[in-house]
Amino acid sequence: MNLCKRHTQEACPRSPSPEDLALINGYSRKPLAAEEVYIFQTVLCDNEVDRDGDRFATAALSALAALFPGKTGLFDHSMKAGDQMMRIYAAQVRTVPGKTNSLGEDYAQLLAKVYLLRGEATRELIRQIDAGIKKEVSVSCAIRLARCSVCGKPFGRGDCTHQKGVDYGKGQCHAVLEEPTDAYEFSFVAVPAQPAAGVIKSLQGAAEHPGERRFTHLTALKRYLETDGCGIAQAQSAREELEQLEALALDGASYREDLLRKATRAALLFMPELGAELTGALCEKLSARQLSVFAQALELRAEKIVPLRPQLQAPAPGGSGENDGYKF
């Protein structure tokens, strides 16, 4: 499964030491000088049970420490090359002396050192990092196994019917995340992190593992829920929720198509010189709400130029009424 773990950055010297610079230059095509580089340190994730009922095993943190160096930094997981401004150049697991997690284990965090280039393009970002505005981060990684803390089996698979947050006599049930297979990126995000790491998950592209399944298409997931997954306790509610989401998606697509036609027609009426192809391409990039506002604004402007009134409509109060519908 693919995971996004949220946590916060920590203060560290803003200029690299010679040791840091040597690591950074291992990722650059040309040697960088210390004054060209800005660095900061961030906590990526820890071994505490989070708000979604998941917990990284301490051994998984150590595996991630080997996977994250060299991975890029983005904003809101945009996956756009234009948002690449940072890169992790080192990572390690830190155990906090005297502190334990909710299970009584030594509390451990995965720390990463990040660098970016100083310059006009990053000046504002650096200023916001220093001011504590850009603080929360979220990291994406792939985990091979989520194990149930109660029965030890793959969580929610096969014979495991335990529910997260329920106490079965061994503390609240949660999923233990083990065996990381890849690290993708980390991002600055707007959603504040809790003291322990928060999780936002996406199951697309999950690594294959005995007892676990990977779904790259919606049709494959639907087929699984209707056949192989029908014996899982959560399958019925998942099928119902999926059907509701599909119905809402169809309604939303139909509504947006109507708005797109309305906005395109209004734009052509007001600015016919743009042509249908260019007008359609411009409107296609707008959201449903933007299309609605855009169409209404253009219709109001166009109506002032060419009043959209039927010729057989009754004359306006105070008008002569004689041939008004044929006058320009």
Helices and strands as residue ranges (DSSP letters): E 2-10, H 18-25, G 34-36, E 37-46, E 54-56, H 58-67, E 72-75, G 81-83, E 86-100, E 106-117, H 123-130, E 136-148, E 175-188, E 198-202, H 218-226, G 228-231, H 235-270, G 272-274, H 276-284, H 288-305, G 324-326
